[in-house]
Structure formats: structure tokens, C-alpha cells
């Protein structure tokens, strides 16, 4: 692992995570699994940083109802 975040790392996924990644690639219409992982990590980072600041990240559905993202 690269603790400075300047290089690349290799990641092994279990079967469940691999299936979820493949499903997300299909849903997003891309074969760029690295890009999908990058986007997902960005959302996780947003949630973690928001929580550290005392804020929340929420999802608003089509009915205007909100659900808090809890990590």
C-alpha cells in the first residue's frame, strides 16, 4: 500500500464486492472499473469528512424524502 497516495496499489476483491462493482459498471454503462471505484471512494471520503465536521450527507428520493448516509 502507498501511504503517501502518490503511486498505485493493487486491490483484491471478494466475490460480493466484485459482483457489486460489475453491476455498477453495467448500470453506469462503463467498462472502467477503476473509475467506478474512484467515484465510490470519493463519496465515502465526502461522508467521512462531513461526519468529522459534524455535518451529514443525505440522499433525497423522488418524493423529496431524505435518508442520511451512515458509515
Number of C-alpha atoms within 10 A of each C-alpha: 9 8 6 6 8 7 8 8 8 6 7 7 10 8 9 9 11 13 12 11 18 17 12 16 18 12 9 11 9 12 12 12 15 11 12 17 14 12 12 13 12 12 13 14 12 14 19 16 14 13 15 10 8 7 11 15 16 13 11 10 9 7 6 8 9 12 11 11 12 10 7
